[in-house]
Each structure stands twice: as C-alpha cells, then as structure tokens.
Amino acid sequence: MNNPLLPLRRLTAAAALAVASVGAAASAAAADYPDRPLRIIVPFAAGGATDVIARTVAQSMSTRLGQPVVVENKAGANGNIGAVMAARSEPDGYTLLMATSSHAINATLYHKLDYSLTRDFAGLSNLASVPLLLVVNPSVPAKTPEELAAYAKANGNRVNYASGGTGTASHLAGAQFNSLAGAEMTHVPYKGGSQALNDLMGGQVQIMFANLPEVLSQVQAGRLTPIAVTGTQRHASLPNVPAFSETPYPAMNARSWFGLFVPAATPAPVVEKLSQAITQGVADPAVQDKLKGLGADPVGDGHAAFQQYVNQEVARWSTLVKQSGATAD
C-alpha cells in the first residue's frame, strides 16, 4: 500500500539537505576567509576623523586577518555615495563600509535614499565615539550653558551657530539647544566642519557644537571657550568642562560614532569572524592610545550590540531631525 506521506517526507528531507548544504558551504567559505585583500569604503574625504579612525583600525584588522585591509575614500552627498557603493557590493565580506552617525541621520533627513542602514547592512562593531563639545568665540560673554542660554535669548536671531552642514549632528544639536533653552539662534550651515571652525574663530559666527577632536587643540590653545560636552560624563581630555548631564539640559546627549558594516546578506560566519577581528583590534593598547589621542573614546562592542545600537540611533535621530525641520531633499 502506498504511503501518501512519503512524497512529503522526501520533499522535507531534500529541503533539509539543501539547507544543510548551504550551511556547510557558508562554514567552509568562512574557514577559508579571507584569502585576498579587503577594502573599507570611507564615504568621506581623506584626513578627517572618519578616515583616520578607519585607517587606524584597518591596520590592526590586517594583522589579525592575515590580509591587507585597504581604505578607499568615496566622498559625496553627505556620505551617501559611498554607502550606496557598499550596499551594492558582493556580500562576501571583502567590502566593508565605514559609516557614522551621519548615516543614521540621513535615514530621516533624506526622503529618498538608495539604501537603508538598518535593512541593507549588518553592523560589525562600533569602533569609537566622540561627544559634541559646545564652544563659543571668546567674544561671547558666557562660560556656562545657562549663561549662554540667557545671552542667546537676549539677542534673539542675531546670534549665529555654525554647523558642518544641514542635518549634521552639529546642526541638530544646535537646534535641540535652541528648543530646550527657548532661544532663537540662527543656523549657519557650512560645507564642512573645518570651514565652520575657521569662521567661528574669526568671529563671523559665535557658537558651534563640534565633534570634540575637531576643536580640542583650539580649546587647549585658548582660541575657543568650551561650555559643555554632550552626554553623562566629562571627557578625560577636558576634565574641567562639565557634561550636559550636570546642567539644566541633560537631554543634550548626542554623540558621533564611527562603525563598520557589511552588506546584510554576508554569511553569518564571515560577519562573526570580522566582528571578532575588529573588536580585538580596537582592544589593542596601541589602537586605544591612537584613538584616545584623537579625542575619541574606543568602543569595540561587536556585531549584536552594535546592530541594536544602530537601530536605536536611527530612531533617536529621526526625532531630532523632525523637531528641527531639516531636510536635504
């Protein structure tokens, strides 16, 4: 008598065999991986904080993976050009993307993007993060956030705050401070942080929320007055500057971060191997010293924790973008 369940059992067995074969192939590929050089796409110009951090960790990764790790700068469109290139690359673990908090902002800032940071990529690890430092030109008669808020409210939209561009972390932090302090400071966007910094020191603009490494030397030289750092803790490089958590504006907790990603379809064993190489690299004392010397805080949290963090960051920045009314389209 024919068993009517036999074809179904054969189909199920065949499917299971296929899945097992795919899994075995992925494991075998991971065992041989990498067998050629890797590249990290940095979607910003050479010489900036993103580029320097990527190159610092790339050297350590190369030692652990036994293959060269080459950095390629593909700047443009606020980091989106390089991100699209990485999203469309083969998901084989040989092309990585160095993304930043700017990409989490872009998810809401741009109404149409050819990639999704949370859907098209798998996070490998956060390499480092930096607080934003609120600085003012020495001509501004303020030493604390409360004094700055009072000064801004008294002078209305005649007070200008600079940023590295519309929708950047420095812009959104300024907009958030405006909202919390009840001020009406005017936003002045530049094409990059260095241009904004030059005009800040020249007195054309009075205020800026900047990535701490960008302004640390100027603060230490007395050319800019530090007011507070975002977040819950003071920074080791400026121990006398308060954190915003110590002020009436504890919600000012934005940080810029720098992390590595691969296309989402990259095999899980390859993702884990890369994640391990990165976290070990960030933990290297020499790498730690280099990152701290830049004013950055080393992280090295690994795949699972970083992916969760990125999802949270996209949602958090979405709220700030909408509050600011910023748009890039």
Steps between C-alpha positions, in 0.01 A plus 500: 500500500641839401570739784349842408743674737808357330535773231464768767763333715735478201442869423564596862816293507620657177434848635686420820793366297505817291504719811776289649700527178466878499605515863799276435601711202478818709709344775757381249515845343551656844777252577692612188410866548671729428722383217549840334517868601200675655392858443330749728296766322527827691225724358676822600817679395843387613647658810181544702416322823308222320794430269762504776300268726435258211869484409604450862273198543570367148867447586409295805239301306756416233730346759221281638350395167829440321400711199543866405207724594492794259310823565329665201353850531176545305374837619183680402134567586558501875635146496227352283705433184741267677216336692316414177819351354546281806132394506525384138827311546525122518397379849817296540675686780758666277332842485426684825341839561625748756175671601438765762218662690451713186358191329254449785394863450477458122237228546250775588667809352465363145151403392644275229815294547633215286592302809384437856754489780286260702370282216790479252790470744614286790687689769838349594611723784505857622864607491487825692274784601554863587288750688402833352669793668308826523752777435469875454715777364677673794303816422184329630452590869399152614681226691209262573200366305269709721693818422504414130125437501440839663731670248329329206152590621601861559643536150244297303582394146804730489696216662631252242598138554709319242486141380676279249181490291125470516393186682840428655532418868633851566191654336251281684671552835476875450133471410440287810674755722286775343190303592607413854628849580211684336748683273484605135860468385545506122648190338788562256589182309843451341632240255709342773607527860838660422339793317254551784786492751698762309207744505431422865853598595475803272184620674268477196293252704494476876406145600552143385434144612805321361641150517744529788810388301439778246532780756707350782827669399329836454343475845828399660668797331236738638364599160152367582306491826357157594154498657398134543528154343199297401420189700512384857873519573778753475765419244849400612662748263307792656434399861403853607224532240161380629281242332151613403365252754630742766304791351129584460519335155573128562316404180803627306658154470578458128828338403664441165596139438709316242427136414561229242231321299467236227209431263215329685522177297858433610520145649467497878834318558679771301320774696609340827860458383518864396331618818752308710797638307369855542424476871840345565659774294324778690609338828865516394681745734671674207166554326343619825777754546467625142123542528523673837767727360246611240253585776287194419370241743573141384193270497542160328158364599462227234227399256193440717537801729588735215205393287264574788669835560468601133127425502461720808710778347294513180183538709653761733641717223170473316333683787762777499487542122124538509519747789754711311302500175821425309480335160753428227253441215 
